[in-house]
Amino acid sequence: MQEHTNNEWSQFYPKNNVFWMHYLLVKLINEVHYNGHKKKNNMTTVHKQAIKELKRCKEAVESMNFKSCYEFVEWHRKKNKKN
């Protein structure tokens, strides 16, 4: 982020929200433990599906060059409309 903003924090940079979104996705996938779901075999189907979708979102953020969260949301909406 610092590199992206040239250490100028008084301006708004939409890409920073993409960096934060990626950070939150990583935390939700890897570091948040839900009651009773610490082991993969204890996870409910809904929980497994949610984690799978979070991983797909993380992969998209890493592989595509979204300039803002709005671009990501539009991409995600269009992707889900096709399914």
HELIX and SHEET records of a PDB file:
HELIX    1   1 GLN A    2  THR A    5  1                                   4    
HELIX    2   2 PRO A   14  ASN A   30  1                                  17    
HELIX    3   3 LYS A   40  ASN A   42  5                                   3    
HELIX    4   4 THR A   45  SER A   63  1                                  19    
HELIX    5   5 CYS A   69  LYS A   82  1                                  14    
END                                                                             
